[in-house]
Every structure is written in C-alpha cells, then in structure tokens.
Amino acid sequence: MFETKGEHWLTSGWSLDAVATPARAGLGVAKDLYTRGSLEVDLGAYVTQDYDRLSRGKFDPALGVGLAIRF
C-alpha cells in the first residue's frame, strides 16, 4: 500500500498494510526487518474485525502481531 523511504533503517521500510482471512479483515503497520535479494522479513501490528460480529452490528476489534517471510 504505502511504504516510507529514508536513509536510516529506523525511518525506512514502514508500510500501511491490509490483511484478510475468510473470517477477519483489518489494517496494520508493518516494518521491514530484513531485505536481501529475494528474501524479505516483515513484522507488523494489526487491528482486525470478525466479519460475523460486524454483520450483527458488533464492533469489537482485536489487536494482533504478524510476521511475514517472503522468498
């Protein structure tokens, strides 16, 4: 979605991400921990909502942590 670019490790590699499963969807912020060649490791914090509860008018988001490894 959106990713920051900067000269320092701490200020670059942040992104706004969307996540979805068959039961939940949400938004989060992720940080690139490691990128070399075709290997990338990200760590993020996400706020998600259950579709079933939302369809019944109940908004009760859950906070979660995600780790993604791509190669």
C-alpha positions as CSV (number, residue, x, y, z in Angstrom):
1,M,0.0,0.0,0.0
2,F,2.2,2.8,1.3
3,E,5.9,2.5,2.2
4,T,8.3,5.0,3.7
5,K,11.7,5.6,2.2
6,G,14.6,7.1,4.2
7,E,18.3,6.9,4.6
8,H,18.3,5.2,8.1
9,W,17.0,1.7,8.9
10,L,14.6,3.0,11.6
11,T,12.9,5.6,9.3
12,S,12.6,3.5,6.2
13,G,10.6,0.4,5.3
14,W,7.4,1.2,7.2
15,S,4.2,0.3,5.4
16,L,0.4,0.5,5.9
17,D,-0.9,-2.9,5.2
18,A,-4.3,-4.6,4.8
19,V,-4.9,-8.2,5.9
20,A,-7.8,-10.5,5.3
21,T,-8.8,-14.1,6.0
22,P,-12.1,-15.9,5.4
23,A,-13.2,-14.9,8.9
24,R,-11.5,-11.5,9.6
25,A,-10.1,-8.3,8.0
26,G,-8.1,-5.4,9.2
27,L,-5.4,-2.8,8.8
28,G,-1.9,-2.6,10.3
29,V,1.5,-1.0,10.3
30,A,4.5,-3.2,9.3
31,K,8.3,-2.7,9.4
32,D,10.8,-4.4,7.0
33,L,13.2,-6.1,9.3
34,Y,15.4,-7.7,6.7
35,T,15.6,-7.4,2.9
36,R,18.3,-9.0,0.8
37,G,17.8,-10.3,-2.7
38,S,14.5,-12.2,-2.9
39,L,14.3,-12.7,0.9
40,E,12.2,-10.2,3.0
41,V,11.1,-10.4,6.6
42,D,8.4,-8.0,7.9
43,L,6.9,-7.6,11.4
44,G,3.6,-5.7,12.0
45,A,0.8,-4.8,14.4
46,Y,-2.7,-5.2,13.1
47,V,-6.3,-4.3,14.2
48,T,-8.8,-6.8,12.8
49,Q,-12.5,-7.3,13.0
50,D,-14.5,-10.5,12.7
51,Y,-17.0,-10.4,9.7
52,D,-19.7,-12.3,11.6
53,R,-19.8,-10.0,14.6
54,L,-19.6,-6.9,12.3
55,S,-22.6,-8.1,10.3
56,R,-24.6,-8.4,13.6
57,G,-23.7,-4.7,14.4
58,K,-20.9,-5.6,17.0
59,F,-17.7,-3.7,16.5
60,D,-15.0,-5.3,18.7
61,P,-11.6,-5.1,17.0
62,A,-8.7,-7.3,18.1
63,L,-5.1,-6.3,18.2
64,G,-2.6,-8.8,16.7
65,V,1.0,-9.2,15.6
66,G,2.1,-10.7,12.3
67,L,5.3,-12.0,10.9
68,A,5.7,-12.4,7.2
69,I,8.6,-14.1,5.4
70,R,8.8,-13.9,1.6
71,F,11.3,-15.5,-0.7
